[in-house]
Amino acid sequence: MINIASFFKQKVIEETSSSVNGRIQVVNFLGEPRIIVSGLLQSGGLLEVIWGKVIKKIIGWPDFSAKSCLILGLGGGTLANLINQSFPEVKITGVEIDPEIIRLAKKYFGVNKISNLKIINTDAIKFINQEKSPEKFDLIFVDLYLGDKIPSKTETAIFMSNLKKLLSKSGIIVFNRLFYEQHKKGTEKFVKQLGYYFSNIELVRVHSNLLVFGSLSYKKTRASS
């Protein structure tokens, strides 16, 4: 028997800190672990809903197939796990700047058990701007936050141009942006700028987030809301 009151109560099961994210908590909520940084959820729960809708949309695209995927901002591994479940043959590269987040992702979310996931502990901005590999990715997910702030360098022309070079001709790129209160204006400006680099921009609103889809040549589908 489960004590209902204690089941719904958020309980801290580990607390740590890093030079990148500062205070990091792992809490047990609704019987499952969650990573919280600066008061924002970094794994599980609502993120599963957000990324689950993205994956569902991608699966629904006719004639789209993926062999490789790049995740910028691996976090607790929620997205990596969903991709692995939906596209078990896809090779995933996950870039995460914070080694402490990687440790927690392995300890509580089993990302080390995803056999087709390669984890790279580095700054995603440096990874993109210095990447010389001829490898192209069919799926690129950009989820780069420090707390609720997006590093300004991820919106520069050089970063976007280099992202574009890494996307395969028929590939899809998805940006996760906060879209409420003080974040709305910046996200709206970002969406306008994105059209200079990627075509067929589509927007999907999920709770307080806006998912921005872009491609190079993939046929545009009906807009979602």
C-alpha positions in Angstrom: 0.0 0.0 0.0 1.2 3.5 -0.9 0.7 6.5 1.4 -1.0 8.9 -1.0 0.1 12.0 0.8 3.7 11.0 0.8 3.4 9.8 -2.8 2.4 13.3 -4.1 5.0 15.1 -1.9 8.2 16.1 -3.6 11.1 14.6 -1.8 14.8 15.5 -2.3 16.8 12.3 -2.8 20.1 14.0 -3.8 21.4 17.5 -3.8 24.6 18.6 -5.4 26.2 21.5 -7.2 28.4 22.2 -10.2 30.4 25.2 -11.6 28.1 25.2 -14.6 24.6 25.0 -13.1 25.1 25.8 -9.5 22.6 24.0 -7.2 21.1 20.8 -8.6 18.5 18.7 -6.9 17.2 15.2 -7.7 13.7 14.9 -6.3 11.2 12.0 -6.2 7.8 13.2 -7.5 4.9 10.9 -8.3 7.1 7.9 -7.6 9.8 8.9 -10.2 13.1 10.9 -10.1 13.3 14.4 -11.5 16.3 16.8 -12.0 15.7 20.4 -11.0 18.1 23.2 -11.7 17.3 26.8 -10.7 13.8 25.8 -10.0 13.3 24.4 -13.5 12.6 20.8 -14.4 15.4 19.2 -16.4 14.1 15.7 -16.8 11.0 13.6 -16.8 7.4 14.7 -16.1 6.4 17.7 -18.3 9.5 17.2 -20.5 8.3 13.8 -21.5 5.0 15.4 -22.6 6.9 18.1 -24.5 9.3 15.9 -26.3 6.7 13.1 -26.7 4.6 15.5 -28.8 7.7 16.3 -30.9 8.5 12.7 -31.5 4.9 11.9 -32.4 4.9 14.7 -35.0 8.2 13.5 -36.5 6.9 9.9 -36.7 3.8 11.2 -38.5 5.8 12.8 -41.3 5.4 10.7 -44.5 8.6 9.2 -45.9 10.8 10.6 -43.3 13.6 8.3 -41.9 16.5 8.9 -39.6 19.8 7.2 -39.1 21.6 9.8 -37.0 20.6 12.2 -34.3 22.3 15.1 -32.4 21.0 16.3 -29.1 22.5 19.6 -27.9 21.8 19.8 -24.2 21.4 16.1 -23.2 20.3 16.9 -19.6 18.8 14.0 -17.8 18.3 12.1 -21.0 14.5 12.3 -21.3 14.7 13.0 -25.0 17.4 10.4 -25.7 15.3 7.7 -24.1 12.3 8.7 -26.1 14.2 8.7 -29.4 15.7 5.3 -28.5 12.2 3.9 -27.9 10.8 5.3 -31.1 13.8 5.0 -33.4 15.8 2.1 -31.9 18.2 2.0 -35.0 19.2 5.6 -34.8 22.6 6.5 -33.6 22.4 9.3 -31.1 25.1 11.8 -30.1 24.3 13.7 -26.9 26.3 16.8 -26.0 26.2 18.0 -22.4 28.4 20.7 -20.8 27.9 19.7 -17.2 29.6 16.5 -16.0 27.5 16.5 -12.9 24.3 16.3 -14.9 25.8 13.4 -16.9 26.5 11.6 -13.7 23.0 12.1 -12.5 21.6 11.1 -15.8 23.4 7.8 -15.6 22.6 7.2 -12.0 18.9 7.9 -12.1 17.8 7.8 -15.7 19.9 5.0 -17.2 21.4 6.9 -20.2 24.5 4.7 -19.9 22.2 1.8 -20.8 21.3 3.3 -24.2 23.6 1.3 -26.4 23.3 3.6 -29.4 24.0 6.8 -27.4 27.4 8.5 -27.5 27.7 11.1 -24.8 30.2 14.0 -25.3 31.0 16.1 -22.3 31.7 19.5 -23.8 30.3 22.9 -24.5 27.7 22.6 -27.3 28.7 26.0 -28.7 32.3 24.9 -29.1 31.2 21.5 -30.4 29.2 23.1 -33.2 31.6 25.9 -34.1 34.6 23.6 -34.1 33.0 20.4 -35.6 35.0 19.5 -38.7 33.4 16.0 -39.2 31.7 15.4 -42.6 29.0 13.6 -40.7 25.5 14.9 -41.2 22.6 14.4 -38.8 19.0 13.6 -39.9 17.6 14.9 -36.6 19.1 17.8 -34.5 17.5 18.9 -31.2 18.7 22.2 -29.6 17.8 22.4 -25.9 20.5 24.7 -24.5 19.7 26.4 -21.3 21.5 27.5 -18.2 18.6 27.7 -15.7 16.0 29.7 -17.7 18.6 31.6 -19.7 19.7 30.8 -23.3 23.4 31.4 -24.0 23.5 34.4 -26.4 26.1 32.7 -28.6 23.6 30.0 -29.6 21.7 32.7 -31.5 24.7 34.1 -33.5 25.1 33.8 -37.2 28.1 31.5 -37.0 26.4 29.1 -34.6 23.3 28.9 -36.9 25.4 28.6 -40.0 27.4 25.7 -38.5 24.2 24.0 -37.3 22.9 24.2 -40.9 26.1 22.5 -42.2 25.5 19.6 -39.9 21.9 19.0 -40.9 21.3 16.4 -43.7 19.5 17.6 -46.8 16.2 15.9 -45.8 16.8 16.4 -42.0 14.8 18.1 -39.4 16.0 20.5 -36.6 14.0 21.3 -33.5 14.6 24.1 -31.1 13.0 24.1 -27.6 12.2 27.6 -26.4 10.4 28.9 -23.3 7.4 31.0 -24.3 5.8 32.8 -21.4 6.1 36.2 -19.8 9.6 37.7 -20.3 10.6 34.9 -22.7 8.0 35.6 -25.4 9.6 38.5 -27.0 13.0 36.9 -27.3 11.5 33.7 -28.8 9.4 35.6 -31.3 12.6 37.5 -32.5 14.5 34.2 -32.7 11.8 32.6 -34.8 12.0 35.4 -37.3 15.8 35.2 -37.5 15.6 31.4 -38.0 14.1 31.8 -41.4 17.4 33.1 -42.8 19.0 29.7 -42.1 16.2 27.1 -42.3 13.1 26.7 -44.4 9.6 25.4 -43.7 9.5 26.8 -40.2 6.7 25.2 -38.1 5.7 26.0 -34.5 4.2 23.7 -31.9 3.0 25.2 -28.6 3.2 22.8 -25.6 2.3 24.4 -22.3 4.9 27.2 -21.6 7.2 26.0 -24.4 7.4 26.7 -28.1 8.9 24.0 -30.3 10.4 25.4 -33.5 10.8 23.0 -36.4 13.0 23.8 -39.4 14.5 22.0 -42.4 16.5 22.5 -45.5 14.3 20.9 -48.1 11.8 18.6 -46.3 8.2 19.2 -47.6 6.2 21.4 -45.2 3.3 19.8 -43.4 0.2 21.3 -42.0 0.9 23.7 -39.1 0.3 22.4 -35.6 -0.8 24.2 -32.4 
